[in-house]
Amino acid sequence: MKQMIQIIRKAEIEKEYINVLKLELDYELASLFDALQQKDSREADKSKKRLHEIYVELEALHAL
């Protein structure tokens, strides 16, 4: 029974983490858009890097 509860908790935590990553994805996309509009290549590169990191995490969690 304890194992079942741990599995359920782990699944719930994973779902929450995926939701947080998706919110962060939206934020970074907006940041990238702003950086591109302002022609700020430094900020655009930072956003692209973070977007890639988020993508890798979501892919590892099979959330894509």
CHARMM-style PDB file with segment names, atoms N, HN, CA, C and O in Angstrom:
ATOM      1  N   MET     1       0.822  -1.192   0.000  1.00  0.00      PROA
ATOM      2  CA  MET     1       0.000   0.000   0.000  1.00  0.00      PROA
ATOM      3  C   MET     1       0.869   1.261   0.000  1.00  0.00      PROA
ATOM      4  O   MET     1       0.550   2.237  -0.678  1.00  0.00      PROA
ATOM      5  N   LYS     2       1.981   1.236   0.771  1.00  0.00      PROA
ATOM      6  HN  LYS     2       2.240   0.443   1.322  1.00  0.00      PROA
ATOM      7  CA  LYS     2       2.869   2.388   0.813  1.00  0.00      PROA
ATOM      8  C   LYS     2       3.468   2.661  -0.563  1.00  0.00      PROA
ATOM      9  O   LYS     2       3.619   3.812  -0.972  1.00  0.00      PROA
ATOM     10  N   GLN     3       3.803   1.594  -1.261  1.00  0.00      PROA
ATOM     11  HN  GLN     3       3.680   0.659  -0.929  1.00  0.00      PROA
ATOM     12  CA  GLN     3       4.381   1.764  -2.598  1.00  0.00      PROA
ATOM     13  C   GLN     3       3.378   2.421  -3.541  1.00  0.00      PROA
ATOM     14  O   GLN     3       3.750   3.261  -4.359  1.00  0.00      PROA
ATOM     15  N   MET     4       2.141   2.048  -3.429  1.00  0.00      PROA
ATOM     16  HN  MET     4       1.839   1.365  -2.764  1.00  0.00      PROA
ATOM     17  CA  MET     4       1.097   2.610  -4.282  1.00  0.00      PROA
ATOM     18  C   MET     4       0.952   4.110  -4.012  1.00  0.00      PROA
ATOM     19  O   MET     4       0.817   4.901  -4.946  1.00  0.00      PROA
ATOM     20  N   ILE     5       0.979   4.493  -2.757  1.00  0.00      PROA
ATOM     21  HN  ILE     5       1.088   3.852  -1.998  1.00  0.00      PROA
ATOM     22  CA  ILE     5       0.866   5.905  -2.383  1.00  0.00      PROA
ATOM     23  C   ILE     5       2.078   6.677  -2.907  1.00  0.00      PROA
ATOM     24  O   ILE     5       1.935   7.793  -3.407  1.00  0.00      PROA
ATOM     25  N   GLN     6       3.260   6.090  -2.794  1.00  0.00      PROA
ATOM     26  HN  GLN     6       3.376   5.183  -2.388  1.00  0.00      PROA
ATOM     27  CA  GLN     6       4.466   6.749  -3.295  1.00  0.00      PROA
ATOM     28  C   GLN     6       4.404   6.930  -4.813  1.00  0.00      PROA
ATOM     29  O   GLN     6       4.820   7.969  -5.327  1.00  0.00      PROA
ATOM     30  N   ILE     7       3.902   5.957  -5.514  1.00  0.00      PROA
ATOM     31  HN  ILE     7       3.564   5.114  -5.096  1.00  0.00      PROA
ATOM     32  CA  ILE     7       3.776   6.040  -6.971  1.00  0.00      PROA
ATOM     33  C   ILE     7       2.800   7.150  -7.349  1.00  0.00      PROA
ATOM     34  O   ILE     7       3.060   7.925  -8.270  1.00  0.00      PROA
ATOM     35  N   ILE     8       1.681   7.224  -6.640  1.00  0.00      PROA
ATOM     36  HN  ILE     8       1.470   6.594  -5.893  1.00  0.00      PROA
ATOM     37  CA  ILE     8       0.684   8.263  -6.912  1.00  0.00      PROA
ATOM     38  C   ILE     8       1.255   9.642  -6.622  1.00  0.00      PROA
ATOM     39  O   ILE     8       1.061  10.570  -7.407  1.00  0.00      PROA
ATOM     40  N   ARG     9       1.954   9.786  -5.506  1.00  0.00      PROA
ATOM     41  HN  ARG     9       2.112   9.032  -4.869  1.00  0.00      PROA
ATOM     42  CA  ARG     9       2.568  11.071  -5.158  1.00  0.00      PROA
ATOM     43  C   ARG     9       3.599  11.480  -6.197  1.00  0.00      PROA
ATOM     44  O   ARG     9       3.661  12.642  -6.600  1.00  0.00      PROA
ATOM     45  N   LYS    10       4.406  10.520  -6.627  1.00  0.00      PROA
ATOM     46  HN  LYS    10       4.356   9.577  -6.300  1.00  0.00      PROA
ATOM     47  CA  LYS    10       5.421  10.812  -7.640  1.00  0.00      PROA
ATOM     48  C   LYS    10       4.759  11.272  -8.933  1.00  0.00      PROA
ATOM     49  O   LYS    10       5.241  12.208  -9.570  1.00  0.00      PROA
ATOM     50  N   ALA    11       3.684  10.643  -9.326  1.00  0.00      PROA
ATOM     51  HN  ALA    11       3.292   9.882  -8.809  1.00  0.00      PROA
ATOM     52  CA  ALA    11       2.967  11.026 -10.544  1.00  0.00      PROA
ATOM     53  C   ALA    11       2.385  12.432 -10.406  1.00  0.00      PROA
ATOM     54  O   ALA    11       2.421  13.215 -11.355  1.00  0.00      PROA
ATOM     55  N   GLU    12       1.852  12.752  -9.234  1.00  0.00      PROA
ATOM     56  HN  GLU    12       1.823  12.116  -8.463  1.00  0.00      PROA
ATOM     57  CA  GLU    12       1.292  14.081  -9.006  1.00  0.00      PROA
ATOM     58  C   GLU    12       2.380  15.147  -9.046  1.00  0.00      PROA
ATOM     59  O   GLU    12       2.178  16.216  -9.622  1.00  0.00      PROA
ATOM     60  N   ILE    13       3.515  14.871  -8.447  1.00  0.00      PROA
ATOM     61  HN  ILE    13       3.679  14.003  -7.979  1.00  0.00      PROA
ATOM     62  CA  ILE    13       4.638  15.808  -8.450  1.00  0.00      PROA
ATOM     63  C   ILE    13       5.146  16.007  -9.879  1.00  0.00      PROA
ATOM     64  O   ILE    13       5.465  17.126 -10.281  1.00  0.00      PROA
ATOM     65  N   GLU    14       5.218  14.929 -10.630  1.00  0.00      PROA
ATOM     66  HN  GLU    14       4.959  14.020 -10.303  1.00  0.00      PROA
ATOM     67  CA  GLU    14       5.670  15.016 -12.014  1.00  0.00      PROA
ATOM     68  C   GLU    14       4.707  15.870 -12.847  1.00  0.00      PROA
ATOM     69  O   GLU    14       5.145  16.675 -13.669  1.00  0.00      PROA
ATOM     70  N   LYS    15       3.411  15.698 -12.637  1.00  0.00      PROA
ATOM     71  HN  LYS    15       3.055  15.044 -11.969  1.00  0.00      PROA
ATOM     72  CA  LYS    15       2.412  16.505 -13.356  1.00  0.00      PROA
ATOM     73  C   LYS    15       2.565  17.986 -13.019  1.00  0.00      PROA
ATOM     74  O   LYS    15       2.503  18.840 -13.904  1.00  0.00      PROA
ATOM     75  N   GLU    16       2.766  18.284 -11.739  1.00  0.00      PROA
ATOM     76  HN  GLU    16       2.816  17.591 -11.021  1.00  0.00      PROA
ATOM     77  CA  GLU    16       2.967  19.665 -11.315  1.00  0.00      PROA
ATOM     78  C   GLU    16       4.210  20.249 -11.967  1.00  0.00      PROA
ATOM     79  O   GLU    16       4.194  21.388 -12.432  1.00  0.00      PROA
ATOM     80  N   TYR    17       5.282  19.476 -12.002  1.00  0.00      PROA
ATOM     81  HN  TYR    17       5.295  18.551 -11.624  1.00  0.00      PROA
ATOM     82  CA  TYR    17       6.539  19.936 -12.601  1.00  0.00      PROA
ATOM     83  C   TYR    17       6.355  20.200 -14.092  1.00  0.00      PROA
ATOM     84  O   TYR    17       6.884  21.178 -14.620  1.00  0.00      PROA
ATOM     85  N   ILE    18       5.619  19.344 -14.763  1.00  0.00      PROA
ATOM     86  HN  ILE    18       5.189  18.549 -14.334  1.00  0.00      PROA
ATOM     87  CA  ILE    18       5.342  19.537 -16.187  1.00  0.00      PROA
ATOM     88  C   ILE    18       4.553  20.825 -16.387  1.00  0.00      PROA
ATOM     89  O   ILE    18       4.830  21.581 -17.319  1.00  0.00      PROA
ATOM     90  N   ASN    19       3.585  21.081 -15.535  1.00  0.00      PROA
ATOM     91  HN  ASN    19       3.360  20.468 -14.778  1.00  0.00      PROA
ATOM     92  CA  ASN    19       2.802  22.316 -15.637  1.00  0.00      PROA
ATOM     93  C   ASN    19       3.679  23.551 -15.427  1.00  0.00      PROA
ATOM     94  O   ASN    19       3.526  24.554 -16.124  1.00  0.00      PROA
ATOM     95  N   VAL    20       4.592  23.473 -14.469  1.00  0.00      PROA
ATOM     96  HN  VAL    20       4.717  22.658 -13.903  1.00  0.00      PROA
ATOM     97  CA  VAL    20       5.518  24.579 -14.219  1.00  0.00      PROA
ATOM     98  C   VAL    20       6.412  24.800 -15.439  1.00  0.00      PROA
ATOM     99  O   VAL    20       6.649  25.939 -15.844  1.00  0.00      PROA
ATOM    100  N   LEU    21       6.901  23.715 -16.016  1.00  0.00      PROA
ATOM    101  HN  LEU    21       6.708  22.790 -15.688  1.00  0.00      PROA
ATOM    102  CA  LEU    21       7.740  23.838 -17.204  1.00  0.00      PROA
ATOM    103  C   LEU    21       6.973  24.467 -18.369  1.00  0.00      PROA
ATOM    104  O   LEU    21       7.528  25.267 -19.121  1.00  0.00      PROA
ATOM    105  N   LYS    22       5.717  24.109 -18.512  1.00  0.00      PROA
ATOM    106  HN  LYS    22       5.266  23.459 -17.900  1.00  0.00      PROA
ATOM    107  CA  LYS    22       4.907  24.686 -19.593  1.00  0.00      PROA
ATOM    108  C   LYS    22       4.678  26.181 -19.370  1.00  0.00      PROA
ATOM    109  O   LYS    22       4.689  26.960 -20.324  1.00  0.00      PROA
ATOM    110  N   LEU    23       4.471  26.581 -18.122  1.00  0.00      PROA
ATOM    111  HN  LEU    23       4.462  25.948 -17.348  1.00  0.00      PROA
ATOM    112  CA  LEU    23       4.344  28.010 -17.830  1.00  0.00      PROA
ATOM    113  C   LEU    23       5.648  28.737 -18.136  1.00  0.00      PROA
ATOM    114  O   LEU    23       5.646  29.831 -18.701  1.00  0.00      PROA
ATOM    115  N   GLU    24       6.753  28.118 -17.757  1.00  0.00      PROA
ATOM    116  HN  GLU    24       6.754  27.229 -17.298  1.00  0.00      PROA
ATOM    117  CA  GLU    24       8.053  28.712 -18.030  1.00  0.00      PROA
ATOM    118  C   GLU    24       8.311  28.781 -19.537  1.00  0.00      PROA
ATOM    119  O   GLU    24       8.929  29.728 -20.023  1.00  0.00      PROA
ATOM    120  N   LEU    25       7.842  27.786 -20.261  1.00  0.00      PROA
ATOM    121  HN  LEU    25       7.341  27.016 -19.866  1.00  0.00      PROA
ATOM    122  CA  LEU    25       7.954  27.775 -21.714  1.00  0.00      PROA
ATOM    123  C   LEU    25       7.228  28.986 -22.300  1.00  0.00      PROA
ATOM    124  O   LEU    25       7.775  29.689 -23.150  1.00  0.00      PROA
ATOM    125  N   ASP    26       6.011  29.226 -21.851  1.00  0.00      PROA
ATOM    126  HN  ASP    26       5.567  28.654 -21.160  1.00  0.00      PROA
ATOM    127  CA  ASP    26       5.245  30.386 -22.314  1.00  0.00      PROA
ATOM    128  C   ASP    26       5.982  31.692 -22.005  1.00  0.00      PROA
ATOM    129  O   ASP    26       6.055  32.586 -22.847  1.00  0.00      PROA
ATOM    130  N   TYR    27       6.521  31.789 -20.804  1.00  0.00      PROA
ATOM    131  HN  TYR    27       6.461  31.063 -20.120  1.00  0.00      PROA
ATOM    132  CA  TYR    27       7.245  32.992 -20.402  1.00  0.00      PROA
ATOM    133  C   TYR    27       8.469  33.210 -21.287  1.00  0.00      PROA
ATOM    134  O   TYR    27       8.720  34.326 -21.741  1.00  0.00      PROA
ATOM    135  N   GLU    28       9.223  32.153 -21.528  1.00  0.00      PROA
ATOM    136  HN  GLU    28       9.020  31.246 -21.159  1.00  0.00      PROA
ATOM    137  CA  GLU    28      10.431  32.283 -22.347  1.00  0.00      PROA
ATOM    138  C   GLU    28      10.095  32.615 -23.794  1.00  0.00      PROA
ATOM    139  O   GLU    28      10.832  33.351 -24.450  1.00  0.00      PROA
ATOM    140  N   LEU    29       8.994  32.079 -24.293  1.00  0.00      PROA
ATOM    141  HN  LEU    29       8.395  31.481 -23.760  1.00  0.00      PROA
ATOM    142  CA  LEU    29       8.578  32.435 -25.650  1.00  0.00      PROA
ATOM    143  C   LEU    29       8.235  33.929 -25.726  1.00  0.00      PROA
ATOM    144  O   LEU    29       8.584  34.601 -26.696  1.00  0.00      PROA
ATOM    145  N   ALA    30       7.560  34.433 -24.713  1.00  0.00      PROA
ATOM    146  HN  ALA    30       7.276  33.886 -23.925  1.00  0.00      PROA
ATOM    147  CA  ALA    30       7.240  35.858 -24.676  1.00  0.00      PROA
ATOM    148  C   ALA    30       8.524  36.687 -24.561  1.00  0.00      PROA
ATOM    149  O   ALA    30       8.655  37.731 -25.200  1.00  0.00      PROA
ATOM    150  N   SER    31       9.453  36.221 -23.754  1.00  0.00      PROA
ATOM    151  HN  SER    31       9.346  35.373 -23.235  1.00  0.00      PROA
ATOM    152  CA  SER    31      10.737  36.925 -23.610  1.00  0.00      PROA
ATOM    153  C   SER    31      11.503  36.930 -24.918  1.00  0.00      PROA
ATOM    154  O   SER    31      12.099  37.939 -25.294  1.00  0.00      PROA
ATOM    155  N   LEU    32      11.486  35.800 -25.609  1.00  0.00      PROA
ATOM    156  HN  LEU    32      11.002  34.980 -25.303  1.00  0.00      PROA
ATOM    157  CA  LEU    32      12.163  35.717 -26.905  1.00  0.00      PROA
ATOM    158  C   LEU    32      11.508  36.678 -27.894  1.00  0.00      PROA
ATOM    159  O   LEU    32      12.202  37.382 -28.627  1.00  0.00      PROA
ATOM    160  N   PHE    33      10.198  36.710 -27.918  1.00  0.00      PROA
ATOM    161  HN  PHE    33       9.634  36.138 -27.322  1.00  0.00      PROA
ATOM    162  CA  PHE    33       9.479  37.619 -28.812  1.00  0.00      PROA
ATOM    163  C   PHE    33       9.881  39.074 -28.542  1.00  0.00      PROA
ATOM    164  O   PHE    33      10.166  39.837 -29.465  1.00  0.00      PROA
ATOM    165  N   ASP    34       9.898  39.436 -27.257  1.00  0.00      PROA
ATOM    166  HN  ASP    34       9.667  38.816 -26.507  1.00  0.00      PROA
ATOM    167  CA  ASP    34      10.287  40.802 -26.894  1.00  0.00      PROA
ATOM    168  C   ASP    34      11.715  41.101 -27.323  1.00  0.00      PROA
ATOM    169  O   ASP    34      11.993  42.170 -27.866  1.00  0.00      PROA
ATOM    170  N   ALA    35      12.615  40.165 -27.082  1.00  0.00      PROA
ATOM    171  HN  ALA    35      12.389  39.297 -26.640  1.00  0.00      PROA
ATOM    172  CA  ALA    35      14.017  40.366 -27.448  1.00  0.00      PROA
ATOM    173  C   ALA    35      14.169  40.515 -28.957  1.00  0.00      PROA
ATOM    174  O   ALA    35      14.950  41.344 -29.423  1.00  0.00      PROA
ATOM    175  N   LEU    36      13.437  39.728 -29.715  1.00  0.00      PROA
ATOM    176  HN  LEU    36      12.802  39.054 -29.336  1.00  0.00      PROA
ATOM    177  CA  LEU    36      13.499  39.829 -31.170  1.00  0.00      PROA
ATOM    178  C   LEU    36      12.924  41.162 -31.644  1.00  0.00      PROA
ATOM    179  O   LEU    36      13.459  41.774 -32.569  1.00  0.00      PROA
ATOM    180  N   GLN    37      11.851  41.608 -31.024  1.00  0.00      PROA
ATOM    181  HN  GLN    37      11.416  41.111 -30.273  1.00  0.00      PROA
ATOM    182  CA  GLN    37      11.252  42.892 -31.387  1.00  0.00      PROA
ATOM    183  C   GLN    37      12.221  44.047 -31.118  1.00  0.00      PROA
ATOM    184  O   GLN    37      12.267  45.022 -31.869  1.00  0.00      PROA
ATOM    185  N   GLN    38      12.990  43.920 -30.041  1.00  0.00      PROA
ATOM    186  HN  GLN    38      12.952  43.128 -29.432  1.00  0.00      PROA
ATOM    187  CA  GLN    38      13.941  44.966 -29.657  1.00  0.00      PROA
ATOM    188  C   GLN    38      15.315  44.760 -30.299  1.00  0.00      PROA
ATOM    189  O   GLN    38      16.239  45.543 -30.076  1.00  0.00      PROA
ATOM    190  N   LYS    39      15.436  43.705 -31.094  1.00  0.00      PROA
ATOM    191  HN  LYS    39      14.685  43.069 -31.276  1.00  0.00      PROA
ATOM    192  CA  LYS    39      16.699  43.360 -31.750  1.00  0.00      PROA
ATOM    193  C   LYS    39      17.835  43.178 -30.737  1.00  0.00      PROA
ATOM    194  O   LYS    39      18.974  43.583 -30.967  1.00  0.00      PROA
ATOM    195  N   ASP    40      17.480  42.556 -29.611  1.00  0.00      PROA
ATOM    196  HN  ASP    40      16.554  42.227 -29.424  1.00  0.00      PROA
ATOM    197  CA  ASP    40      18.447  42.291 -28.541  1.00  0.00      PROA
ATOM    198  C   ASP    40      18.918  40.843 -28.674  1.00  0.00      PROA
ATOM    199  O   ASP    40      18.318  39.925 -28.113  1.00  0.00      PROA
ATOM    200  N   SER    41      19.994  40.660 -29.420  1.00  0.00      PROA
ATOM    201  HN  SER    41      20.481  41.405 -29.876  1.00  0.00      PROA
ATOM    202  CA  SER    41      20.454  39.296 -29.706  1.00  0.00      PROA
ATOM    203  C   SER    41      20.948  38.568 -28.463  1.00  0.00      PROA
ATOM    204  O   SER    41      20.851  37.344 -28.378  1.00  0.00      PROA
ATOM    205  N   ARG    42      21.474  39.310 -27.507  1.00  0.00      PROA
ATOM    206  HN  ARG    42      21.554  40.304 -27.576  1.00  0.00      PROA
ATOM    207  CA  ARG    42      21.969  38.681 -26.271  1.00  0.00      PROA
ATOM    208  C   ARG    42      20.812  38.032 -25.500  1.00  0.00      PROA
ATOM    209  O   ARG    42      20.893  36.872 -25.096  1.00  0.00      PROA
ATOM    210  N   GLU    43      19.736  38.801 -25.305  1.00  0.00      PROA
ATOM    211  HN  GLU    43      19.670  39.743 -25.634  1.00  0.00      PROA
ATOM    212  CA  GLU    43      18.561  38.271 -24.597  1.00  0.00      PROA
ATOM    213  C   GLU    43      17.883  37.170 -25.413  1.00  0.00      PROA
ATOM    214  O   GLU    43      17.391  36.192 -24.850  1.00  0.00      PROA
ATOM    215  N   ALA    44      17.858  37.326 -26.720  1.00  0.00      PROA
ATOM    216  HN  ALA    44      18.258  38.120 -27.177  1.00  0.00      PROA
ATOM    217  CA  ALA    44      17.253  36.304 -27.580  1.00  0.00      PROA
ATOM    218  C   ALA    44      18.014  34.990 -27.438  1.00  0.00      PROA
ATOM    219  O   ALA    44      17.409  33.922 -27.352  1.00  0.00      PROA
ATOM    220  N   ASP    45      19.329  35.071 -27.414  1.00  0.00      PROA
ATOM    221  HN  ASP    45      19.821  35.939 -27.485  1.00  0.00      PROA
ATOM    222  CA  ASP    45      20.138  33.858 -27.260  1.00  0.00      PROA
ATOM    223  C   ASP    45      19.905  33.197 -25.906  1.00  0.00      PROA
ATOM    224  O   ASP    45      19.844  31.971 -25.810  1.00  0.00      PROA
ATOM    225  N   LYS    46      19.776  34.018 -24.850  1.00  0.00      PROA
ATOM    226  HN  LYS    46      19.826  35.014 -24.927  1.00  0.00      PROA
ATOM    227  CA  LYS    46      19.494  33.465 -23.517  1.00  0.00      PROA
ATOM    228  C   LYS    46      18.149  32.740 -23.510  1.00  0.00      PROA
ATOM    229  O   LYS    46      18.023  31.651 -22.952  1.00  0.00      PROA
ATOM    230  N   SER    47      17.148  33.358 -24.138  1.00  0.00      PROA
ATOM    231  HN  SER    47      17.251  34.243 -24.591  1.00  0.00      PROA
ATOM    232  CA  SER    47      15.826  32.736 -24.183  1.00  0.00      PROA
ATOM    233  C   SER    47      15.851  31.451 -24.994  1.00  0.00      PROA
ATOM    234  O   SER    47      15.236  30.458 -24.607  1.00  0.00      PROA
ATOM    235  N   LYS    48      16.556  31.465 -26.113  1.00  0.00      PROA
ATOM    236  HN  LYS    48      17.056  32.272 -26.428  1.00  0.00      PROA
ATOM    237  CA  LYS    48      16.661  30.263 -26.943  1.00  0.00      PROA
ATOM    238  C   LYS    48      17.325  29.132 -26.177  1.00  0.00      PROA
ATOM    239  O   LYS    48      16.897  27.981 -26.268  1.00  0.00      PROA
ATOM    240  N   LYS    49      18.363  29.453 -25.426  1.00  0.00      PROA
ATOM    241  HN  LYS    49      18.710  30.388 -25.352  1.00  0.00      PROA
ATOM    242  CA  LYS    49      19.063  28.438 -24.635  1.00  0.00      PROA
ATOM    243  C   LYS    49      18.119  27.831 -23.595  1.00  0.00      PROA
ATOM    244  O   LYS    49      18.058  26.611 -23.442  1.00  0.00      PROA
ATOM    245  N   ARG    50      17.382  28.692 -22.880  1.00  0.00      PROA
ATOM    246  HN  ARG    50      17.431  29.683 -23.004  1.00  0.00      PROA
ATOM    247  CA  ARG    50      16.461  28.202 -21.857  1.00  0.00      PROA
ATOM    248  C   ARG    50      15.320  27.416 -22.484  1.00  0.00      PROA
ATOM    249  O   ARG    50      14.875  26.414 -21.924  1.00  0.00      PROA
ATOM    250  N   LEU    51      14.842  27.862 -23.645  1.00  0.00      PROA
ATOM    251  HN  LEU    51      15.204  28.676 -24.100  1.00  0.00      PROA
ATOM    252  CA  LEU    51      13.792  27.118 -24.341  1.00  0.00      PROA
ATOM    253  C   LEU    51      14.267  25.718 -24.704  1.00  0.00      PROA
ATOM    254  O   LEU    51      13.511  24.751 -24.603  1.00  0.00      PROA
ATOM    255  N   HSD    52      15.513  25.616 -25.123  1.00  0.00      PROA
ATOM    256  HN  HSD    52      16.127  26.401 -25.205  1.00  0.00      PROA
ATOM    257  CA  HSD    52      16.057  24.297 -25.443  1.00  0.00      PROA
ATOM    258  C   HSD    52      16.128  23.423 -24.193  1.00  0.00      PROA
ATOM    259  O   HSD    52      15.805  22.236 -24.246  1.00  0.00      PROA
ATOM    260  N   GLU    53      16.549  24.003 -23.072  1.00  0.00      PROA
ATOM    261  HN  GLU    53      16.812  24.967 -23.029  1.00  0.00      PROA
ATOM    262  CA  GLU    53      16.621  23.251 -21.817  1.00  0.00      PROA
ATOM    263  C   GLU    53      15.235  22.748 -21.404  1.00  0.00      PROA
ATOM    264  O   GLU    53      15.080  21.603 -20.980  1.00  0.00      PROA
ATOM    265  N   ILE    54      14.240  23.615 -21.533  1.00  0.00      PROA
ATOM    266  HN  ILE    54      14.367  24.545 -21.877  1.00  0.00      PROA
ATOM    267  CA  ILE    54      12.872  23.231 -21.184  1.00  0.00      PROA
ATOM    268  C   ILE    54      12.397  22.106 -22.097  1.00  0.00      PROA
ATOM    269  O   ILE    54      11.775  21.146 -21.641  1.00  0.00      PROA
ATOM    270  N   TYR    55      12.694  22.231 -23.387  1.00  0.00      PROA
ATOM    271  HN  TYR    55      13.200  23.011 -23.758  1.00  0.00      PROA
ATOM    272  CA  TYR    55      12.320  21.196 -24.355  1.00  0.00      PROA
ATOM    273  C   TYR    55      12.930  19.847 -23.972  1.00  0.00      PROA
ATOM    274  O   TYR    55      12.248  18.822 -23.998  1.00  0.00      PROA
ATOM    275  N   VAL    56      14.194  19.852 -23.620  1.00  0.00      PROA
ATOM    276  HN  VAL    56      14.748  20.684 -23.599  1.00  0.00      PROA
ATOM    277  CA  VAL    56      14.867  18.601 -23.244  1.00  0.00      PROA
ATOM    278  C   VAL    56      14.209  17.992 -22.008  1.00  0.00      PROA
ATOM    279  O   VAL    56      13.996  16.782 -21.946  1.00  0.00      PROA
ATOM    280  N   GLU    57      13.889  18.837 -21.022  1.00  0.00      PROA
ATOM    281  HN  GLU    57      14.062  19.821 -21.072  1.00  0.00      PROA
ATOM    282  CA  GLU    57      13.242  18.338 -19.806  1.00  0.00      PROA
ATOM    283  C   GLU    57      11.863  17.749 -20.106  1.00  0.00      PROA
ATOM    284  O   GLU    57      11.516  16.672 -19.621  1.00  0.00      PROA
ATOM    285  N   LEU    58      11.083  18.474 -20.912  1.00  0.00      PROA
ATOM    286  HN  LEU    58      11.365  19.349 -21.306  1.00  0.00      PROA
ATOM    287  CA  LEU    58       9.748  17.974 -21.256  1.00  0.00      PROA
ATOM    288  C   LEU    58       9.839  16.696 -22.059  1.00  0.00      PROA
ATOM    289  O   LEU    58       9.031  15.786 -21.870  1.00  0.00      PROA
ATOM    290  N   GLU    59      10.804  16.615 -22.945  1.00  0.00      PROA
ATOM    291  HN  GLU    59      11.459  17.354 -23.098  1.00  0.00      PROA
ATOM    292  CA  GLU    59      10.973  15.392 -23.745  1.00  0.00      PROA
ATOM    293  C   GLU    59      11.348  14.213 -22.840  1.00  0.00      PROA
ATOM    294  O   GLU    59      10.865  13.099 -23.040  1.00  0.00      PROA
ATOM    295  N   ALA    60      12.202  14.459 -21.851  1.00  0.00      PROA
ATOM    296  HN  ALA    60      12.594  15.364 -21.689  1.00  0.00      PROA
ATOM    297  CA  ALA    60      12.610  13.400 -20.929  1.00  0.00      PROA
ATOM    298  C   ALA    60      11.414  12.909 -20.096  1.00  0.00      PROA
ATOM    299  O   ALA    60      11.359  11.745 -19.701  1.00  0.00      PROA
ATOM    300  N   LEU    61      10.483  13.794 -19.843  1.00  0.00      PROA
ATOM    301  HN  LEU    61      10.528  14.740 -20.163  1.00  0.00      PROA
ATOM    302  CA  LEU    61       9.295  13.432 -19.052  1.00  0.00      PROA
ATOM    303  C   LEU    61       8.163  12.913 -19.945  1.00  0.00      PROA
ATOM    304  O   LEU    61       7.067  12.621 -19.468  1.00  0.00      PROA
ATOM    305  N   HSD    62       8.444  12.804 -21.233  1.00  0.00      PROA
ATOM    306  HN  HSD    62       9.335  13.041 -21.620  1.00  0.00      PROA
ATOM    307  CA  HSD    62       7.437  12.334 -22.213  1.00  0.00      PROA
ATOM    308  C   HSD    62       6.201  13.214 -22.174  1.00  0.00      PROA
ATOM    309  O   HSD    62       5.076  12.722 -22.254  1.00  0.00      PROA
ATOM    310  N   ALA    63       6.418  14.533 -22.050  1.00  0.00      PROA
ATOM    311  HN  ALA    63       7.332  14.933 -21.985  1.00  0.00      PROA
ATOM    312  CA  ALA    63       5.302  15.466 -21.947  1.00  0.00      PROA
ATOM    313  C   ALA    63       5.060  16.223 -23.245  1.00  0.00      PROA
ATOM    314  O   ALA    63       4.273  17.170 -23.276  1.00  0.00      PROA
ATOM    315  N   LEU    64       5.722  15.818 -24.303  1.00  0.00      PROA
ATOM    316  HN  LEU    64       6.361  15.049 -24.278  1.00  0.00      PROA
ATOM    317  CA  LEU    64       5.534  16.509 -25.599  1.00  0.00      PROA
ATOM    318  C   LEU    64       4.614  15.734 -26.487  1.00  0.00      PROA
ATOM    319  OT1 LEU    64       4.339  16.156 -27.611  1.00  0.00      PROA
TER     320      LEU     64
END
